[in-house]
């Protein structure tokens, strides 16, 4: 009896009464295999199929085989499965287990899902991009076309209240507890310098000595799995069998890893997150969790995705712990401290907020949606990532200018690949390189096959071709995928293009042009930098196409690329090349240099100097000169700086009423305010004749200039009737240098800005030497002046020093 069995009657009743339900059940409760079998008996099924979605191919195969075994059958009879490269279904199939991406293709082909009575989303808490998209599409189908279609969302750990609200406040059925208790131990490394791999291997050996049963070890990825395997290979007990489990293994190798150990033997399974959910590895009593995972993070600013290693969430750690309590009481070792556990995030962020959205945007365009706001999301796609995806798809000819799907876009969807790779496959067919394009797409859909120091993907393609029909493991899977993609298409003997041409079709934004004098350094067409090791054969290429990079924003390391020629770029990306006239300032020559350039994004493919540039081009060059030399190089006069400072003072008091004439704002808006005054100019000397007072006055406007003279006057009238010039340029309040005698008889400090700003008075001796600085004239007369008078009247007896000023 599994925990899920206790709530199956409630679940069946809920789906009898309504068409949508949420099932929350912890790891090990049996929901993946018990629920679909129970639904076979539902009256509302009416001989239609039940569709079960799994996040991974291994989980889909394993669940289907387990359920088929419960019925005494093989997969493909009552219970079957579909993955991208493997299908086992028949006319007798009533439960179909599919990976999440398969659902998208199915519902695009038949929006009503006519042959299906129910769709079950398993492990929805993982929040993959395909799961979020699939749920949105199924909900629309259910509401618009199939109110009798049952929808069940199953989750181990998720904020069920939010999800229930999204699903129309549907009922939630909750299964409590796991099958067996799991003891928990924290085993942080004793030395900070101990590597993850060394520590994990040590704890495995400890568990072998102290525990019974098989061991499942969670590690971030293949690199760590291989390193731990190397540390464990020597000295294992004779009855211990070491297995690896990750997404790049062949189906046969994965199946071998999850089979029960032979009688009297123990298994040690080193696994990635692939083993976290929807999978039972029989005989596992011990889980050792390193607490890290590898996730793809997309940067919409660079258009690049990078793999990051990050801490698992509390929910994922609990999922992993549950692997040990599936069939008997177990023990989980966490390779971190309890204090670190407290700092873990409760849930992992959904993939939709950090993924490349190009596949999702293209699928929704096929669905007829160009604005994500028109769909119901648990978490909406970020606007920046959405917009970047639209731009990419337009560059790949998959969307038109109105973001509507094109014929090319529809053909790309039929291939079931990332839009970049799909466009490359279709382009390969047009270029006579159909087989090569299919092989490249298959290679790039999987992880790098490894064994190469060089980045040239041509070397991987050669290895694949040499393996031929004898290919095994990952190479066999890649070949199978290439065969499917190529179909009946073959390369044409007279094809004029190569691998770089095909990659350029997929990555028009990652064409790299060599930086002059910097071997191995490239400028990409998207404006980012990239590099390969100087010793790599591709380091000397004039152009390359980078199809795999580490995603660093400033300068990315290239992992996979191919060389490409200028002619190949022109042949396939000619529509993306723009002819522009540009101008810059040549400081050495002291003149504007104008050029006509043919550009692919940030790359200059061809440049010709113009001998007689037009006035607009000259204007652009002079603006470039100002940027090069800096704003201070303009012909500033004291009057211009004073005007700038007067406006700045008033802007600080009435921000919305006065323009920003600060140096930073002016430098940022040269085109708006300076460009019109450069008409007819061609030399720097012409700029030196500019009247900046007139230029700034035009920005202020006639009415404001009159107000300016009232609120921040240039001069003040002194008590003796003379005019004195105010200085607004210091960081202090406006100041006035004036002889002390000129202020006799005045107790009130002069002000500007309607009395809001007192003027700072620099009081001078008859010889114009400083006597005092004050912004409170009354206080000066009362407290400071007596001492000044005592000292000064002896020095300057001919000047008036009254006792009562």
Long-range contacts (C-beta under 8 A, 24 or more apart in sequence): 2-29, 2-30, 2-34, 2-179, 3-28, 3-29, 3-30, 3-175, 3-176, 3-177, 3-178, 3-179, 4-29, 4-30, 4-31, 4-34, 4-35, 4-175, 5-30, 5-34, 6-175, 7-173, 7-174, 7-175, 8-34, 8-35, 8-38, 10-173, 11-35, 11-38, 11-152, 11-173, 12-38, 12-39, 12-42, 14-171, 14-173, 15-39, 15-42, 15-44, 15-118, 15-150, 15-152, 16-42, 16-43, 16-44, 18-170, 18-171, 19-142, 19-147, 19-148, 19-149, 19-150, 19-151, 20-142, 20-150, 20-151, 20-152, 20-167, 20-168, 20-170, 21-150, 21-151, 21-152, 21-153, 21-170, 21-171, 21-172, 21-173, 22-152, 22-153, 22-154, 22-155, 22-160, 22-163, 22-164, 22-167, 22-170, 22-171, 22-172, 22-173, 23-152, 23-153, 23-154, 23-155, 23-172, 23-173, 23-174, 23-175, 24-154, 24-155, 24-156, 24-158, 24-160, 24-172, 24-173, 24-174, 24-175, 25-154, 25-155, 25-156, 25-174, 25-175, 26-156, 26-157, 26-175, 26-176, 26-177, 26-178, 26-318, 26-322, 27-156, 27-178, 27-277, 27-318, 27-319, 27-321, 27-322, 27-323, 27-325, 28-178, 28-179, 28-180, 28-322, 28-323, 28-325, 28-326, 29-175, 29-177, 29-178, 29-179, 30-179, 31-122, 31-154, 31-175, 32-59, 32-63, 32-122, 32-123, 32-154, 32-278, 33-63, 33-66, 33-67, 33-70, 35-120, 35-152, 35-154, 36-67, 36-79, 36-95, 36-97, 36-120, 37-67, 37-70, 37-71, 37-95, 39-118, 39-120, 39-150, 40-78, 40-94, 40-95, 42-117, 42-118, 44-117, 44-148, 44-150, 45-117, 45-118, 46-117, 47-94, 48-115, 48-116, 48-117, 48-118, 49-93, 49-94, 49-95, 49-96, 49-115, 49-116, 49-117, 50-94, 50-95, 50-96, 50-116, 50-117, 50-118, 50-120, 51-96, 51-98, 51-103, 51-106, 51-113, 51-116, 51-118, 51-119, 51-120, 52-95, 52-96, 52-97, 52-98, 52-120, 52-122, 53-98, 53-99, 53-100, 53-103, 53-119, 53-120, 53-121, 53-122, 53-131, 53-134, 54-97, 54-98, 54-99, 54-100, 54-122, 54-123, 54-278, 55-99, 55-100, 55-122, 55-123, 55-126, 55-128, 55-131, 55-277, 55-278, 56-99, 56-247, 56-274, 56-278, 57-83, 57-84, 57-85, 57-86, 57-99, 57-247, 57-251, 58-247, 58-251, 58-254, 58-258, 58-274, 58-279, 59-122, 59-123, 59-274, 59-277, 59-278, 59-279, 60-97, 60-98, 60-99, 61-86, 61-97, 61-251, 61-255, 62-258, 62-278, 62-279, 62-280, 63-97, 63-122, 63-278, 64-88, 64-95, 64-97, 66-280, 67-95, 67-97, 84-416, 84-481, 85-477, 85-480, 85-481, 85-484, 86-251, 99-130, 100-128, 100-130, 100-131, 100-134, 101-130, 101-416, 103-130, 103-134, 103-137, 103-138, 104-130, 104-133, 104-134, 104-137, 104-363, 105-413, 105-416, 107-134, 107-137, 107-138, 107-141, 108-363, 108-366, 108-367, 108-413, 111-137, 111-141, 111-145, 112-141, 112-145, 112-146, 113-138, 113-141, 113-146, 113-149, 116-149, 117-148, 117-149, 117-150, 118-149, 118-150, 118-151, 118-152, 119-149, 119-150, 119-151, 119-152, 120-152, 120-153, 120-154, 121-151, 121-152, 121-153, 121-154, 122-154, 122-278, 123-154, 123-155, 123-156, 123-277, 123-278, 124-153, 124-154, 124-155, 124-158, 124-163, 125-155, 125-156, 125-157, 125-158, 125-315, 125-347, 126-277, 126-348, 127-348, 127-349, 127-350, 127-351, 127-352, 127-378, 127-379, 128-351, 129-351, 129-352, 129-355, 129-357, 129-359, 129-360, 132-350, 132-351, 132-352, 132-377, 132-378, 132-379, 133-360, 133-363, 133-364, 135-378, 136-375, 136-376, 136-377, 137-367, 139-167, 139-376, 140-367, 140-375, 156-277, 156-315, 156-318, 156-319, 156-322, 157-315, 157-318, 157-319, 157-347, 158-347, 159-347, 162-378, 163-378, 166-376, 166-377, 166-378, 178-322, 178-325, 179-325, 179-326, 179-327, 180-325, 180-326, 180-327, 180-328, 180-329, 180-330, 181-325, 181-329, 181-330, 182-287, 182-321, 182-322, 182-324, 182-325, 182-329, 182-330, 182-331, 182-332, 183-329, 183-330, 183-331, 183-332, 184-321, 184-331, 184-332, 184-334, 185-331, 185-332, 185-333, 185-334, 186-333, 186-334, 186-336, 186-337, 186-338, 186-341, 187-333, 187-334, 187-335, 188-335, 188-336, 188-337, 188-340, 189-335, 196-220, 196-224, 196-290, 196-292, 196-335, 197-224, 197-227, 197-228, 197-231, 198-231, 199-335, 200-224, 200-228, 200-288, 200-290, 200-335, 201-228, 201-231, 201-232, 203-288, 203-333, 203-335, 204-228, 204-232, 204-268, 204-288, 205-232, 207-286, 207-288, 207-331, 207-333, 208-236, 208-237, 208-240, 208-266, 208-268, 211-285, 211-286, 211-331, 212-285, 213-266, 213-283, 213-284, 213-285, 213-286, 213-328, 213-330, 214-261, 214-266, 214-267, 214-268, 214-269, 214-281, 214-283, 214-284, 214-285, 214-286, 215-266, 215-267, 215-268, 215-269, 215-284, 215-285, 215-286, 215-287, 215-288, 216-269, 216-271, 216-275, 216-281, 216-284, 216-286, 216-287, 216-288, 216-323, 216-324, 217-268, 217-269, 217-270, 217-271, 217-287, 217-288, 217-289, 217-290, 218-271, 218-272, 218-273, 218-275, 218-276, 218-287, 218-288, 218-289, 218-290, 218-291, 218-320, 219-270, 219-271, 219-272, 219-290, 219-292, 220-272, 220-290, 220-292, 220-293, 220-294, 220-309, 221-246, 221-272, 221-294, 221-307, 221-309, 222-246, 222-248, 222-272, 222-447, 224-290, 225-270, 225-271, 225-272, 228-270, 229-270, 232-268, 236-268, 237-266, 239-264, 239-265, 239-266, 240-265, 240-266, 240-267, 240-268, 241-265, 241-266, 241-267, 241-268, 242-268, 242-270, 243-267, 243-268, 243-269, 243-270, 244-269, 244-270, 244-271, 245-269, 245-270, 245-271, 245-272, 245-274, 245-275, 246-271, 246-272, 246-274, 247-272, 247-274, 247-447, 248-446, 248-447, 248-474, 249-473, 249-474, 250-472, 250-473, 250-474, 250-476, 250-477, 251-477, 253-473, 257-281, 258-282, 273-316, 275-323, 276-316, 276-319, 276-320, 276-323, 277-319, 280-326, 280-327, 281-323, 282-327, 283-327, 284-323, 284-324, 284-326, 284-327, 284-330, 285-324, 285-328, 285-329, 285-330, 285-331, 286-324, 286-330, 286-331, 286-332, 286-333, 287-320, 287-321, 287-323, 287-324, 287-330, 287-331, 287-332, 287-333, 288-332, 288-333, 288-335, 289-317, 289-320, 289-321, 289-332, 289-333, 289-334, 289-335, 290-335, 291-317, 291-334, 291-335, 291-336, 291-340, 295-348, 295-354, 296-354, 296-355, 296-356, 297-354, 297-551, 298-354, 298-355, 298-356, 298-357, 298-385, 299-551, 299-553, 300-382, 300-384, 300-385, 300-387, 300-388, 301-384, 301-553, 302-526, 302-528, 302-551, 302-553, 302-556, 303-388, 303-392, 303-509, 303-526, 304-528, 304-549, 304-551, 304-556, 305-355, 305-356, 305-551, 306-549, 306-550, 306-551, 306-552, 307-551, 311-344, 311-345, 312-344, 312-348, 313-344, 313-345, 313-346, 313-347, 313-348, 314-341, 314-344, 314-345, 314-346, 314-347, 315-346, 315-347, 315-348, 316-348, 317-341, 317-344, 350-378, 350-379, 352-377, 352-379, 352-380, 352-381, 353-379, 353-381, 353-382, 355-385, 356-385, 356-389, 356-418, 357-381, 357-385, 357-386, 357-388, 357-389, 358-389, 358-392, 358-393, 358-418, 358-419, 358-420, 359-418, 359-419, 360-389, 361-386, 361-389, 361-390, 361-393, 361-399, 362-393, 362-398, 362-399, 362-405, 362-409, 362-412, 362-413, 362-419, 363-413, 365-393, 365-398, 365-399, 365-403, 365-404, 365-405, 365-409, 366-405, 366-409, 366-410, 366-413, 370-402, 370-403, 370-404, 392-419, 392-420, 392-509, 393-419, 395-508, 395-509, 395-576, 396-420, 396-423, 396-506, 396-508, 397-423, 398-423, 415-485, 417-441, 417-445, 417-485, 418-445, 420-506, 420-507, 421-445, 421-506, 423-505, 423-506, 424-502, 424-503, 424-505, 424-506, 425-485, 427-502, 427-505, 427-506, 427-572, 428-502, 428-505, 429-489, 431-495, 431-496, 431-497, 431-501, 431-502, 431-572, 432-491, 432-492, 432-494, 432-495, 432-496, 432-497, 433-491, 433-492, 433-495, 433-497, 433-501, 433-502, 434-486, 434-489, 434-490, 434-491, 435-482, 435-486, 435-489, 435-490, 435-491, 436-461, 436-491, 436-499, 436-502, 437-485, 437-502, 438-482, 438-483, 438-485, 438-486, 438-489, 439-464, 439-465, 439-478, 439-482, 439-486, 440-499, 440-502, 440-503, 441-481, 441-482, 441-485, 442-478, 442-479, 442-481, 442-482, 442-485, 443-478, 444-547, 444-548, 444-560, 445-478, 445-481, 446-474, 446-477, 446-478, 446-481, 447-474, 448-548, 448-559, 448-560, 449-474, 449-475, 449-478, 453-536, 454-536, 454-537, 454-538, 455-532, 455-536, 455-538, 455-558, 455-559, 455-560, 455-561, 456-536, 456-537, 456-538, 456-561, 456-562, 456-563, 457-499, 457-503, 457-547, 457-560, 457-561, 457-562, 458-499, 458-562, 460-560, 461-499, 497-568, 497-571, 497-572, 498-562, 498-564, 498-568, 499-562, 500-543, 500-544, 500-545, 500-562, 500-563, 500-564, 500-565, 500-568, 501-564, 501-568, 501-571, 501-572, 503-545, 503-547, 503-561, 503-562, 503-564, 504-545, 504-564, 504-568, 504-569, 504-572, 504-573, 505-572, 505-573, 506-547, 507-545, 507-546, 507-547, 508-573, 508-576, 508-600, 508-601, 509-601, 510-545, 510-546, 510-547, 510-549, 511-543, 511-544, 511-545, 511-564, 511-569, 511-573, 511-600, 511-601, 511-603, 512-541, 512-543, 512-544, 512-545, 512-546, 512-558, 512-561, 513-542, 513-543, 513-603, 513-604, 514-540, 514-541, 514-542, 514-543, 521-555, 522-546, 522-558, 523-602, 523-603, 524-601, 524-602, 524-603, 525-600, 525-601, 525-602, 525-603, 526-601, 526-602, 527-601, 527-602, 528-553, 528-554, 528-555, 528-556, 529-554, 529-555, 529-556, 530-555, 530-556, 530-557, 530-558, 531-555, 531-556, 531-557, 531-558, 532-557, 532-558, 532-561, 538-562, 538-563, 542-566, 543-569, 566-605, 569-600, 569-605, 570-605, 573-600, 576-600, 576-601, 577-605, 581-610, 581-613, 581-614, 581-617, 582-617, 582-620, 583-613, 583-617, 583-618, 583-619, 583-620, 583-621, 583-624, 584-621, 584-624, 585-621, 585-622, 585-624, 585-625, 585-627, 585-628, 585-629, 587-628, 587-629, 590-684, 591-683, 592-617, 592-618, 592-621, 592-622, 592-624, 592-625, 592-682, 593-621, 594-618, 594-621, 615-679, 615-680, 618-678, 618-681, 618-682, 619-675, 619-678, 619-679, 619-681, 622-678, 622-681, 622-682, 622-684, 622-686, 622-687, 623-670, 623-671, 623-674, 623-675, 623-678, 625-684, 625-687, 626-670, 626-674, 626-687, 627-667, 627-670, 631-663, 631-666, 631-667, 632-663, 634-687, 634-690, 634-692, 635-687, 635-688, 635-689, 635-690, 635-692, 636-692, 637-692, 637-693, 638-729, 639-693, 640-692, 640-693, 640-696, 641-729, 642-714, 642-727, 642-728, 642-729, 643-693, 643-696, 643-697, 644-696, 645-728, 645-729, 646-708, 646-712, 646-714, 646-728, 647-696, 647-700, 647-708, 647-712, 648-728, 649-712, 649-728, 649-734, 649-752, 649-753, 649-757, 650-708, 650-711, 650-712, 650-753, 653-753, 653-756, 653-757, 657-704, 658-700, 658-704, 659-699, 659-700, 661-696, 661-699, 661-700, 673-698, 673-699, 711-752, 711-753, 711-754, 712-752, 712-753, 713-752, 716-750, 716-759, 718-742, 718-743, 719-743, 719-744, 719-745, 719-746, 726-752, 726-759, 732-760, 733-757, 733-758, 733-759, 733-760, 733-775, 734-759, 734-760, 735-759, 735-760, 735-761, 735-762, 736-760, 736-761, 736-762, 737-762, 737-764, 738-762, 738-763, 738-764, 739-763, 739-764, 739-765, 739-766, 739-768, 740-764, 740-765, 740-771, 740-788, 741-766, 741-799, 741-800, 743-777, 744-800, 744-802, 744-805, 745-805, 746-777, 747-777, 747-778, 747-781, 748-777, 748-778, 749-774, 749-775, 749-776, 749-777, 749-778, 765-792, 765-795, 765-796, 766-796, 766-799, 767-796, 781-805
